Amino acid sequence: MKISLEGLLRQLGYNSDENSVKQLRTIEENTPGFEKIKNHIVALNDHLKPYSSYVAMSNSNPYLKIKIDTDNEKFIKEANETISKWAQKYNVVLQKVEGKETYYITGISK
């Protein structure tokens, strides 16, 4: 099953208005292999929620970001393990933001 951009926005907690769709379309264009992982982004977001973490659109870069939004060391460890396993499974290239528990999804390696 393929998910539309509007469906992905809704699953990530955004309104599917014109500006959000435009921003997500730009992210899609700047993320090689986006179509291959689009459906898996929703699953990752769902798996991260218990650890106060989520997938969101970046306002500063044309990518989706994965944000670990907690100070709980156990949650941070679990979220990082979940992110790492997901990235390895789907050959996702991540860029870690220096000094933060945030990653950009920049593409697919294969």
Backbone torsions as a table, in degrees:
resi	resn	phi	psi	omega
1	MET	NA	132.3	178.4
2	LYS	-98.1	141.6	178.3
3	ILE	-103.4	138.4	177.9
4	SER	-79.3	166.2	175.9
5	LEU	-60.5	-41.0	179.3
6	GLU	-63.7	-40.3	177.6
7	GLY	-64.7	-40.9	178.1
8	LEU	-63.5	-42.8	177.6
9	LEU	-57.8	-47.3	-179.4
10	ARG	-62.3	-41.4	-179.6
11	GLN	-65.7	-27.4	178.9
12	LEU	-90.8	1.5	175.0
13	GLY	92.1	15.6	178.7
14	TYR	-101.4	157.3	168.4
15	ASN	-77.3	145.4	179.6
16	SER	-92.8	56.4	177.3
17	ASP	-84.9	173.3	-175.1
18	GLU	-57.0	-44.6	-178.3
19	ASN	-66.5	-41.1	179.4
20	SER	-66.5	-42.4	178.1
21	VAL	-63.1	-41.8	178.9
22	LYS	-62.3	-44.2	179.4
23	GLN	-63.2	-43.3	-179.8
24	LEU	-68.0	-35.7	176.9
25	ARG	-62.8	-40.7	176.7
26	THR	-63.2	-42.2	177.2
27	ILE	-60.8	-44.8	179.3
28	GLU	-59.2	-44.2	-179.3
29	GLU	-66.8	-28.7	-177.8
30	ASN	-94.9	1.6	-178.0
31	THR	-120.1	94.5	179.4
32	PRO	-56.5	129.9	-179.7
33	GLY	84.6	9.2	-177.1
34	PHE	-52.0	-41.7	-177.3
35	GLU	-59.0	-33.4	-178.1
36	LYS	-71.5	-26.2	-176.2
37	ILE	-111.0	-3.3	-174.9
38	LYS	-52.8	-47.1	-179.6
39	ASN	-66.4	-32.6	-176.7
40	HIS	-77.9	-17.7	178.2
41	ILE	-65.2	-39.1	178.7
42	VAL	-62.8	-44.4	179.4
43	ALA	-63.2	-42.5	177.9
44	LEU	-59.7	-46.9	179.7
45	ASN	-56.9	-44.1	179.5
46	ASP	-63.6	-39.8	179.6
47	HIS	-69.6	-26.8	-177.7
48	LEU	-84.1	-23.0	-175.7
49	LYS	-52.6	-42.5	-179.7
50	PRO	-63.1	-16.5	-178.8
51	TYR	-104.6	23.1	-179.2
52	SER	54.3	42.4	-178.2
53	SER	-133.6	160.8	-174.6
54	TYR	-165.3	167.6	173.4
55	VAL	-104.0	136.1	-178.1
56	ALA	-147.2	166.9	173.3
57	MET	-82.8	136.1	178.0
58	SER	-80.6	139.0	175.5
59	ASN	-88.7	-14.2	-176.1
60	SER	-107.3	-17.2	179.8
61	ASN	-137.2	152.8	-177.7
62	PRO	-82.4	53.7	-179.8
63	TYR	-140.0	163.1	166.0
64	LEU	-78.7	148.5	176.5
65	LYS	-121.8	153.3	174.4
66	ILE	-111.9	120.6	-174.5
67	LYS	-117.7	125.9	172.2
68	ILE	-97.3	108.7	-169.1
69	ASP	-110.3	59.5	-178.7
70	THR	-154.1	159.1	173.3
71	ASP	-102.8	-3.6	-178.9
72	ASN	-69.9	112.3	-175.9
73	GLU	-58.6	-38.0	178.9
74	LYS	-65.2	-43.6	178.4
75	PHE	-63.7	-41.4	179.4
76	ILE	-61.1	-45.4	179.3
77	LYS	-61.7	-47.9	-179.3
78	GLU	-63.0	-42.9	179.8
79	ALA	-63.6	-44.4	179.0
80	ASN	-62.3	-39.1	176.9
81	GLU	-64.7	-42.1	178.7
82	THR	-62.5	-45.1	179.9
83	ILE	-63.0	-45.4	-179.1
84	SER	-61.7	-46.7	179.2
85	LYS	-62.1	-42.9	179.9
86	TRP	-62.5	-46.7	-178.7
87	ALA	-63.2	-41.6	178.8
88	GLN	-66.1	-43.4	-177.5
89	LYS	-61.1	-40.2	-175.6
90	TYR	-106.8	12.0	178.4
91	ASN	56.0	40.9	-177.6
92	VAL	-86.4	135.0	176.3
93	VAL	-92.4	123.3	179.4
94	LEU	-113.9	146.4	174.3
95	GLN	-119.3	115.9	180.0
96	LYS	-78.8	136.4	175.5
97	VAL	-81.8	125.6	-177.3
98	GLU	-60.3	130.4	176.0
99	GLY	78.2	4.4	-179.0
100	LYS	-134.6	157.8	174.3
101	GLU	-91.5	62.9	-178.0
102	THR	-137.9	141.6	178.5
103	TYR	-130.4	145.4	170.6
104	TYR	-100.9	139.0	173.7
105	ILE	-89.4	106.5	-172.2
106	THR	-103.4	-7.5	177.4
107	GLY	156.1	-168.0	179.4
108	ILE	-116.1	139.2	-175.6
109	SER	-85.2	-15.1	-179.1
110	LYS	-120.9	NA	NA
